[in-house]
C-alpha cells in the first residue's frame, strides 16, 4: 500500500523528483529516475535496488501494474501515490504510464571489466563495444539496446559527454541499461587495457579504406565508435589496430552513430556466429 498520497505540486518529494531530471542534483543525491512499466520491470529483474516508487492509477495503461507495485514494495521500495497533476509534473515521458522509480547510481571500472571477462572462462573471446564522447542521450540509449541485442560482453564509454543516468538514456535503452555492463573510463586507459588483454580494436571512420564486411571481426574484439559531430578522435584513429568504413552509396557521407553501431555490431555477430 502507498505510504501516502501526494496531491500538491509544491510537495517536497514532487520538487525533488523534478530536480532529478538534471545531472547535478542526480549526482549529488547519487540516484536516478526510472520511468515506465517495462523499464522498472527490467530493473527489478536485475535486482536494482529501487528505493522509492511513485504511482498514479489515473495514468495506468494495463492490468499488470498492481503486481509490479507489490513486487517493488516486497523488494524494499517505499511506495507513494501521486495525483494525476502531480505525476504529470514529475514525468519526463510525453505519454506517462503512471510509474516512476528512484534507484541508486552505480559505477563500473576497468577492474570490473577484467573480472567480468575472466568469469567467462579461459576460452572466451571478449566481444566489446567502445564509444567515445557520445553527445545525445537517445543515441547512447539506442546503442545500449544494440549492444544487448548483439550480445556484447560490455559497453565501454570513453570520455563521456552524456550522463549514463540521464532519463532519456534510461528510456531509450528500454531498461537494458540494467543488463549490459557499462564501463566508464578515459580513452588512454581503455586502449592500454585492450592492448594488455590482447583485444584487437577496430575503429569505424569514413576516412578508412578497408570495408567492414571484408574485415575479420572474430576473436577478441573491441569495435570503436566516435561521437555524432566529430567522429573518432585522432587518438583512437591513430591507436586502433585497424580502421574500417561502412560504404555510402548516396550523398550522405556518414550515418547516425547508433545506426552505424548496429550495422557494425551485427556484421561481427554474423562472422562470430
Secondary structure, DSSP 8 states (H G I E B T S, - for coil): --SEEE--TT-HHHHHHHHTTSHHHHHHHTEEEEESHHHHHHHHHTT--EEEEEE-GGG--SS-HHHHHHHHHHTT-EEEEE-HHHHHHH--SSS--SEEEEEE-----HHHHHHHHHHT-TT---EEEEEES---HHHHHHHHHHHHHHT-SEEEEES-SS-TT-HHHHHHTTTGGGTS-EEEE-HHHHHHHHHHHT-EEEEE-TT--EEGGGS---SSEEEEE-BTTTBS-HHHHHHSSEEEE----SS-----HHHHHHHHHHHHHHHH-
